[in-house]
């Protein structure tokens, strides 16, 4: 079952934007999916991409192949491949990334290591993505509240 966050509530029913669950899978399988490509998929295809498993090596390979074929069929173009991070920071429960620490400070929140450790990898992924420069960061505070980090 897909884990969709409350801070994504304004678009998850229609899946008009790419939810964190899918972004996590994209980073896991090394594919960059543009919003313009996402918008060419049917709602059923978007839902399938959110719900399909992408954890084991076999699942990751299957997911990658399925997504590559789907984008090729819908856009006539190959997907953009990304390097897969061998040790992604969201899987490291012993180290809070600097971007997360800095964003937390600007919002007046202290995320302790003990709190970081109890987060799921998807929650850590969301906080990392929401804390990166170039991101609007508007959902960082909402995510912190949703993840009980206050």
N, C-alpha and C positions, 0 to 999 in steps of 0.2 A: 504494500500500500504506500502511496506517495505521501511524503510529509511536506505539506504546504504550510507556510507560516502565516500567522495573523497579520503581520505587517504587509503581506502581499494580497490581502483580502480585496483590495480595489480592482484587481485584475485576474484573480485565479479562476473565477467561474467561467469567464470567456477565454482565458489563457491568451489574452491579447499581447502580453509581455512574457518573457522567458522567466519562469520561476527559478528560485535558488536550487531546488531539487534537480532541475534539468541542467542548470549551469554547473552544478557539481559533477553530473554525469559527463558533460561535455569536457570538462577539465580532466576527468578520469580517463576518457577515451581519446583525448587529443584532437578535438574538433572545434573549430570556431564556427558558431552558427550566428549569422547576422539576423537582426530583427526582420529585415526584408525577406529573408529566406523562411524564417519562422512563420511569417504572415502568409506565405503561399501554401502552407500546409492546412489541411482540414482540421476541424476541432477534434475529430476522432484520432487523427494522426498525432496531433499535439498531445492529446491525453495518453495515447499509447507510449509516446516518448517519455512522458513523465512517469508512467507506471512500470515500464519495462525494467527488469533488473539490470544492474551494471556494476557488479561488485567483484565477482570472480574473474579470472583471466578469460574463461570461456564466455561469460556474460559480456564482458567488456568488448571482446572481439566481435561477438554477434551484434551487439548494440551499435558498434562503430560501422559494421557492414550495412546494417539496416538503415542507419541514418544517412550514410553515404549514398546508398541506392535511392532513398526517398528524396533527398535533395536533388540528385541528378534527374530524377523523374519530374520533379516539380519545377526546377529552374533551368534545367539543361546544362548546369555547371557542376564542376567538382567542388566538394567542400574544401575549405581551407584547413589544412592539417596544422596542428600545434604540437610543440614538444610536450611530452608528458613529464611532469615533475616527478623525479624518482622518490623524493621524500617531501611530499607536500606539507606545508606548515599546519594545515588543518588536521592532519593525522598526529601531530606532535602535541600531546597534552601536557608536556613539561616546559613549554616555552611559549609565552604570549608574544606574538609578533609586534614589533615597534609601531606599525601603523595602527594596530588595534589599541595599544596603550595610549598613543597620542590622541586618537579620536575619542577614546574614553575620557581622557583628561579634559578635552575641549567641551565635553558634555557634562563634566563634573562627576564622573563615575570612576570608581576604583575597582577594576577587575582583578581580583586576586588569583594567584595560581591555583588555589584550592577550588575556586569557582570555575576557572578555565578547564580544570581537569574533569569536572562532572558534565561538561557540555558534550553533546554528540559531535561527531566529526562534521556533520552537516551544519550544526549551529556554529561551530568554529569557522567553517568555510564561509557562512553568511557574514559573520562579523568581520572576517578578513576582507571579503569583497566589498562590504559596505564601508570599510575604513580606507580603502585605496584612494589615492588622489585621482582626480578625474571622475570619480563617482560622486553623485549628488550628496551622498551621506545622509540624506533626509530620513532614511529608515533605520539608521544606526541606533538612535535613541529608542525607537519603537522595538527594535530587536533586543536591545539590552533589557528593556522592561519585560518583553515576552519571555526571555530566557531566565528571568528572575535573578538578574545580576545586580540589582540595586541594593 
